Amino acid sequence: MFGSLLVVVVVVACGPQDPVAPVAPVAPVAPSAATKHFAVRAATLVTMAGAPIADGVVVVRDGKIEQVGPAAEVALPPDLPVVVAKVATPGLIDAHATVGLSGVLNVPHDQDQLEKSAPIQPELRAIDAFHAQDPLVVWLRGFGITTVHTGHGPGALVSGQTMVVKTHGRSVEADVVKPLAMLAVTLGDGGRAAGGKAPGTRAKSVAMLREHLQKAREYAAKRQKDPETPVDLGLETTAKVLAREVPLLVTAHRAHDLLAALRVAKEFEVTVVLDGAAEAYLIGPEILAAGCAVLPHPAMARTGGELKNGTMELAKLLHDAKVPFALQSGYEAYVPKTRVVLWEAGVAVGHGLPAEAALRALTIDAAKLLGVDARLGSLEKGKDADVALFDGDPFEYTSHCIGVVIDGVHHAGVR
């Protein structure tokens, strides 16, 4: 399916730079931020709900998608504002980041992704630390990223919660999609780096995690029997993991650490998403049998330390093994404190990942993994009007994101 899109895109991108000719007598007038009813028209419209549509239209009303289809079949009022692009896709989803908590200034005052005072702090909410107006949030939006799964990062055994949020840049209350998405855990070397009483070995790390899960199990049973039991914020959060309402996001890279995570998942019957997973290609059958999804480390991540066996082909290898995955920018310790997931996806495509699979991993597959696919990830009637607009193939380095639509609000390109 996506292969045909690439052919169309190359032809369009190499031709005249004039926008797609609108259906007469509709004039291509970009809507203002206050416009609630307008259309997006693209030479190639990729919906992720079917085959790409040549000369496709998305009609937006009150923040939702009202119609999707070929321009020849969608009747538009003559005075309806129209945004034009060579290629339009669903708004891109960064399936794991710390943006909004790790700020652009790279100083202690805006680094809130890791609290080092204790090794286990599941009560720490991402929503309380997310800075919606941080310049990095707007910067990512300029590359077509309309939604991020962000929150507390690696570096502690249980570092805190994650959330799903739009990149409007308004406020966390206005932009949040899912206030509690996952509970972040780190195994391996990274899990031994923070806080007093932090574990000193791998066995101790896993033992402390199991002990915490057991305490949460006992706490949940006690609360169910006696609702007057005092609330423990940390155990209350972990109880949601045990109830399979919230997955454990386990950052680990070496195969034996990944297998430890799978053992914990089996023992406590919890959902685990493997993050980073540099050596996942060594245990593909085990991951597949366990029913776990993977967020492979960014293609351009520095391969040192626990990532010394990392590979730019990891996403391709997971795809070949039929392991479900989505793509992420991850945590970037250097300035500007975040990678761009679109670039990482392009590199993965250059190292064998099919382009269609890469775009799915940035849209509908990411939405499914995060549990938000009822609203996001594809261009379908009734879903949020989140659209990324490009002047060519999104994975070609000479192409540009010329704007996005988020919840029906058109944001022009910022670069």
Phi, psi and omega per residue, in radians:
M1 nan -0.880 -3.047
F2 -1.277 -0.427 3.124
G3 -1.037 -0.688 3.111
S4 -1.156 -0.550 3.095
L5 -1.087 -0.744 -3.096
L6 -1.094 -0.642 3.113
V7 -1.118 -0.793 3.133
V8 -1.080 -0.750 -3.090
V9 -1.109 -0.748 -3.116
V10 -1.071 -0.734 3.140
V11 -1.103 -0.781 -3.111
V12 -1.190 -0.781 -3.060
A13 -1.135 -0.491 -3.115
C14 -1.558 -0.081 -3.109
G15 -1.597 -2.847 3.134
P16 -1.012 2.633 -3.083
Q17 -1.569 0.095 3.081
D18 -1.160 2.582 3.120
P19 -1.162 2.866 3.114
V20 -1.001 2.320 -3.125
A21 -1.154 2.177 -3.105
P22 -1.294 2.759 3.082
V23 -1.190 2.117 3.127
A24 -1.117 2.451 0.089
P25 -1.763 0.529 -3.113
V26 -1.298 2.252 3.122
A27 -1.689 2.398 -3.119
P28 -1.342 1.403 -3.130
V29 -1.865 2.078 -3.128
A30 -1.178 2.398 3.138
P31 -1.296 2.742 2.992
S32 -1.441 2.991 -3.141
A33 -1.080 -0.395 -3.108
A34 -1.533 -0.161 -3.114
T35 -1.169 2.280 -3.116
K36 -1.852 -0.191 -3.082
H37 -2.414 1.995 3.120
F38 -2.785 -3.137 -3.128
A39 -2.255 2.646 2.979
V40 -1.960 2.282 3.135
R41 -2.228 2.347 -3.064
A42 -2.409 2.546 3.046
A43 -1.032 -0.651 3.027
T44 -2.304 2.057 3.137
L45 -1.879 2.012 -3.131
V46 -1.756 1.930 -3.040
T47 -1.627 -0.381 -2.997
M48 1.088 0.255 3.050
A49 -2.107 0.184 -3.100
G50 2.945 -2.942 -3.132
A51 -1.173 2.641 3.054
P52 -0.991 2.556 -3.100
I53 -1.876 2.146 3.049
A54 -1.330 2.311 -3.072
D55 0.908 1.117 -3.074
G56 -1.743 2.767 -3.102
V57 -2.306 2.427 2.972
V58 -2.092 2.130 3.101
V59 -1.708 2.209 -3.079
V60 -1.938 2.328 3.049
R61 -2.498 2.198 3.071
D62 0.911 0.732 3.037
G63 1.464 -0.055 -3.121
K64 -2.105 2.840 3.079
I65 -1.471 2.150 -3.111
E66 -1.674 -0.687 3.131
Q67 -2.560 2.638 3.027
V68 -2.473 2.341 3.082
G69 2.939 -3.114 3.090
P70 -1.136 2.553 -3.120
A71 -1.015 -0.568 -3.123
A72 -1.179 -0.307 -3.076
E73 -1.935 -0.112 -3.124
V74 -1.887 1.965 -3.136
A75 -1.396 2.138 -3.129
L76 -1.968 2.366 3.031
P77 -1.015 2.518 -3.063
P78 -1.093 -0.401 -3.106
D79 -1.778 0.206 -3.088
L80 -1.324 2.226 3.066
P81 -1.051 2.487 -3.099
V82 -2.293 2.283 3.008
V83 -1.754 2.274 -3.080
V84 -1.998 2.618 3.125
A85 -2.715 2.791 3.032
K86 -1.279 -0.771 -3.136
V87 -2.324 2.331 3.034
A88 -2.214 2.381 3.132
T89 -2.271 2.949 2.934
P90 -1.001 2.622 3.050
G91 -0.926 2.376 -3.063
L92 -1.317 2.563 -3.120
I93 -2.053 2.139 3.007
D94 -1.523 1.945 -2.958
A95 -1.338 -0.126 3.007
H96 -2.954 2.206 -3.132
A97 -2.692 3.090 2.950
T98 -2.157 0.176 -3.112
V99 -1.007 2.461 -3.064
G100 1.647 -0.443 2.983
L101 -1.842 -0.702 3.008
S102 -1.630 1.857 -2.965
G103 -1.454 2.966 -3.035
V104 -1.233 -0.435 -3.033
L105 -1.310 -0.374 3.117
N106 1.056 0.700 3.056
V107 -2.172 2.777 -3.088
P108 -0.947 -0.509 -3.067
H109 -1.165 -0.387 -3.125
D110 -2.124 0.405 3.079
Q111 -1.922 1.659 -3.051
D112 -2.002 0.272 -3.061
Q113 -1.440 -0.195 -3.107
L114 -2.556 2.112 3.062
E115 -1.766 2.127 -2.972
K116 -1.760 0.169 -3.048
S117 -1.354 -0.290 3.134
A118 -2.724 2.688 -3.091
P119 -1.379 -0.384 -3.076
I120 -2.253 1.902 -3.112
Q121 -2.453 1.179 -3.118
P122 -1.185 -0.229 -3.107
E123 -1.362 -0.170 -3.098
L124 -1.296 2.037 -3.071
R125 -1.607 2.357 3.074
A126 -1.129 -0.607 -3.080
I127 -1.084 -0.437 -3.129
D128 -1.443 -0.181 -3.092
A129 -2.052 -0.211 -3.040
F130 -1.261 2.232 3.122
H131 -1.835 1.718 -3.014
A132 -1.107 -0.495 -3.063
Q133 -1.719 0.219 3.060
D134 -1.078 2.398 -3.107
P135 -0.963 -0.489 3.141
L136 -1.146 -0.566 3.124
V137 -1.109 -0.826 3.112
V138 -1.142 -0.668 3.139
W139 -1.034 -0.788 3.127
L140 -1.130 -0.653 3.108
R141 -1.007 -0.583 3.139
G142 -1.170 -0.146 3.086
F143 -1.919 0.299 3.074
G144 1.596 0.061 -3.096
I145 -1.527 1.969 -3.072
T146 -1.813 -0.255 -3.119
T147 -2.486 2.440 3.053
V148 -2.275 2.496 2.933
H149 -1.696 1.890 -2.979
T150 -2.377 2.943 3.125
G151 2.673 -2.660 -3.068
H152 -1.161 2.407 -2.984
G153 -1.740 -3.095 3.130
P154 -1.223 2.771 3.106
G155 2.284 -0.125 3.064
A156 -2.436 2.728 -3.115
L157 -0.974 -0.891 2.994
V158 -2.287 1.779 -2.976
S159 -1.535 -0.368 3.129
G160 2.466 -2.884 -2.995
Q161 -1.658 2.805 2.988
T162 -2.089 2.952 -3.102
M163 -2.558 2.897 3.020
V164 -2.004 2.271 -3.005
V165 -2.558 2.591 3.062
K166 -1.399 2.839 -3.108
T167 -1.791 0.547 3.056
H168 -0.959 -0.749 -3.044
G169 1.466 0.522 3.135
R170 -1.659 -1.433 3.055
S171 -2.635 2.800 -3.107
V172 -1.137 -0.606 3.124
E173 -1.125 -0.678 -3.108
A174 -1.354 -0.505 -2.965
D175 -1.792 -0.209 -3.043
V176 -1.182 2.432 3.055
V177 -1.825 -0.771 -3.109
K178 -2.490 1.811 -3.019
P179 -1.156 -0.482 3.062
L180 -2.260 1.863 -3.092
A181 -1.755 -0.890 -3.119
M182 -2.578 2.943 3.046
L183 -1.968 2.089 -2.995
A184 -1.454 2.243 3.138
V185 -2.247 2.553 3.050
T186 -2.204 2.185 3.021
L187 -1.962 2.872 -3.078
G188 1.515 -2.740 -3.063
D189 -1.068 -0.707 -3.075
G190 -1.070 -0.565 -3.106
G191 -1.289 -0.100 -3.110
R192 -1.847 0.261 -2.949
A193 -1.741 -0.172 -2.971
A194 -2.257 2.397 2.860
G195 1.502 2.668 3.009
G196 -1.107 2.576 -3.114
K197 1.120 0.367 3.085
A198 -1.172 2.591 -3.136
P199 -1.143 2.614 -3.115
G200 -1.849 -0.243 3.141
T201 -2.384 2.940 3.104
R202 -1.115 -0.751 -3.135
A203 -1.073 -0.701 3.120
K204 -1.150 -0.694 3.120
S205 -1.021 -0.866 -3.108
V206 -1.181 -0.663 3.122
A207 -1.090 -0.753 3.130
M208 -1.148 -0.667 3.097
L209 -1.141 -0.766 3.124
R210 -1.111 -0.721 3.125
E211 -1.095 -0.699 3.120
H212 -1.146 -0.731 3.117
L213 -1.129 -0.664 3.106
Q214 -1.143 -0.715 3.083
K215 -1.080 -0.698 3.126
A216 -1.163 -0.636 3.094
R217 -1.100 -0.797 3.131
E218 -1.163 -0.670 3.110
Y219 -1.098 -0.778 -3.125
A220 -1.104 -0.711 3.127
A221 -1.138 -0.685 3.132
K222 -1.175 -0.725 3.125
R223 -1.132 -0.644 3.126
Q224 -1.176 -0.640 -3.140
K225 -1.342 -0.652 -3.114
D226 -2.334 1.625 -3.114
P227 -1.040 -0.273 3.131
E228 -1.433 -0.031 3.083
T229 -1.012 2.277 -3.135
P230 -0.962 2.460 -3.116
V231 -1.336 2.305 2.986
D232 -1.926 1.986 -2.999
L233 -1.062 -0.691 -3.137
G234 -1.180 -0.852 -3.129
L235 -1.182 -0.552 3.093
E236 -1.070 -0.727 3.114
T237 -1.169 -0.801 -3.112
T238 -1.173 -0.505 3.062
A239 -1.069 -0.547 3.087
K240 -1.184 -0.549 3.049
V241 -1.143 -0.793 -3.140
L242 -1.132 -0.521 3.095
A243 -1.434 0.036 3.141
R244 1.101 0.452 3.036
E245 -1.482 -0.456 -3.067
V246 -2.375 2.243 3.095
P247 -1.362 2.772 2.897
L248 -1.509 2.197 3.048
L249 -1.684 1.779 -3.011
V250 -1.777 1.920 3.042
T251 -1.449 2.065 3.112
A252 -2.771 2.709 -3.067
H253 -2.193 -0.724 -3.090
R254 -1.373 2.604 -3.028
A255 -1.008 -0.710 -3.096
H256 -1.225 -0.488 3.041
D257 -1.266 -0.663 3.089
L258 -1.118 -0.702 3.105
L259 -1.155 -0.607 3.066
A260 -1.079 -0.716 3.103
A261 -1.089 -0.684 3.117
L262 -1.164 -0.615 3.089
R263 -1.139 -0.726 3.109
V264 -1.112 -0.733 3.123
A265 -1.037 -0.744 -3.137
K266 -1.218 -0.744 -3.097
E267 -1.086 -0.747 -3.050
F268 -1.812 0.061 3.102
E269 0.921 0.865 3.125
V270 -1.975 2.801 3.087
T271 -1.505 2.241 3.138
V272 -2.112 2.308 2.966
V273 -1.915 2.157 -3.113
L274 -1.505 2.245 -3.061
D275 -2.001 2.362 -3.131
G276 1.514 -1.337 2.890
A277 0.889 0.859 -3.044
A278 -1.004 -0.592 -3.113
E279 -1.813 0.399 -3.133
A280 -1.061 -0.500 -3.118
Y281 -1.135 -0.288 3.105
L282 -1.404 -0.348 -3.050
I283 -2.293 0.622 -3.135
G284 -0.925 -0.835 -3.140
P285 -1.052 -0.678 3.131
E286 -1.155 -0.721 3.119
I287 -1.125 -0.760 3.140
L288 -1.097 -0.755 -3.134
A289 -1.137 -0.573 -3.133
A290 -1.359 -0.208 -3.140
G291 1.281 0.466 -3.119
C292 -1.626 2.554 2.983
A293 -1.670 2.820 -3.083
V294 -2.257 2.441 2.932
L295 -1.902 1.595 -3.064
P296 -1.089 2.566 3.124
H297 -0.989 2.618 3.111
P298 -0.923 2.494 -3.065
A299 -0.972 -0.649 -3.078
M300 -1.668 0.288 3.102
A301 -1.071 2.523 -3.129
R302 -1.187 2.156 -3.053
T303 -1.608 1.395 3.065
G304 -2.424 2.903 -3.139
G305 1.049 -2.258 -3.123
E306 -1.189 -0.292 3.109
L307 -1.660 0.267 -3.064
K308 -1.114 -0.384 3.081
N309 -1.785 0.301 3.079
G310 -1.214 2.804 -3.115
T311 -2.587 2.527 3.058
M312 -1.176 -0.207 3.132
E313 -1.624 0.120 -3.034
L314 -1.005 -0.810 -3.133
A315 -1.067 -0.710 3.105
K316 -1.094 -0.735 -3.136
L317 -1.141 -0.682 3.077
L318 -1.145 -0.728 3.099
H319 -1.043 -0.786 3.139
D320 -1.103 -0.598 -3.130
A321 -1.460 -0.007 3.137
K322 1.107 0.475 3.049
V323 -1.476 2.206 3.133
P324 -1.131 2.425 -3.106
F325 -2.699 2.839 2.973
A326 -2.410 2.848 -3.042
L327 -1.751 2.613 -3.032
Q328 -2.411 2.802 2.985
S329 -1.593 -0.450 3.101
G330 1.278 -2.946 3.094
Y331 -1.713 2.173 3.123
E332 -1.844 2.000 -3.094
A333 -1.304 -0.291 -3.120
Y334 -1.757 2.888 3.026
V335 -1.119 2.407 0.196
P336 -1.648 0.470 3.026
K337 1.304 0.093 2.998
T338 -2.735 2.576 2.952
R339 -1.589 3.042 3.075
V340 -1.913 2.011 -3.015
V341 -1.104 -0.497 3.086
L342 -1.108 -0.730 3.101
W343 -1.130 -0.762 -3.140
E344 -1.063 -0.675 3.111
A345 -1.140 -0.710 3.115
G346 -1.076 -0.695 3.097
V347 -1.152 -0.704 3.103
A348 -1.077 -0.677 3.079
V349 -1.107 -0.724 3.107
G350 -1.124 -0.319 3.125
H351 -1.939 0.543 2.907
G352 1.875 -0.223 3.127
L353 -1.277 2.189 3.110
P354 -1.003 2.455 -3.076
A355 -1.041 -0.670 3.117
E356 -1.076 -0.745 3.126
A357 -1.129 -0.661 3.126
A358 -1.115 -0.762 -3.136
L359 -1.198 -0.629 3.048
R360 -1.074 -0.698 -3.118
A361 -1.209 -0.279 3.077
L362 -1.720 -0.082 -3.043
T363 -2.329 -1.721 -2.969
I364 -1.177 -0.656 3.128
D365 -1.190 -0.664 3.066
A366 -1.121 -0.721 3.141
A367 -1.104 -0.713 3.119
K368 -1.146 -0.772 -3.134
L369 -1.064 -0.609 -3.114
L370 -1.558 -0.062 3.107
G371 1.290 0.505 -3.124
V372 -2.166 0.322 -3.056
D373 -1.249 -0.213 3.031
A374 -1.197 -0.385 -3.118
R375 -1.974 -0.553 -2.918
L376 -2.236 2.961 2.953
G377 1.747 -0.286 3.117
S378 -2.635 2.807 3.120
L379 -1.715 1.671 -3.111
E380 -2.425 2.662 -3.137
K381 -0.963 2.299 3.091
G382 1.632 -0.288 3.132
K383 -1.425 2.901 3.083
D384 -1.004 2.430 3.125
A385 -1.416 1.361 3.097
D386 -2.009 1.998 -3.042
V387 -2.380 2.390 3.028
A388 -1.841 2.349 -3.027
L389 -2.020 2.254 -3.077
F390 -2.268 2.748 3.069
D391 -1.722 0.223 3.112
G392 3.137 -2.888 3.122
D393 -0.984 2.111 -3.104
P394 -1.007 -0.446 -3.099
F395 -1.663 0.083 3.106
E396 -1.661 2.258 -3.006
Y397 -1.160 -0.300 3.105
T398 -1.511 -0.099 3.106
S399 -1.458 2.842 -3.141
H400 -2.323 2.569 2.918
C401 -1.429 2.065 -3.084
I402 -1.681 0.023 3.090
G403 2.737 2.976 3.061
V404 -2.417 2.806 2.942
V405 -2.076 2.226 3.106
I406 -2.216 2.094 -3.107
D407 0.889 0.663 3.102
G408 1.401 0.060 3.095
V409 -1.734 2.172 -3.115
H410 -1.542 2.134 3.063
H411 -1.927 2.058 3.113
A412 -1.200 2.792 3.092
G413 -1.037 2.552 -3.052
V414 -1.888 -0.009 -3.077
R415 -1.913 nan nan
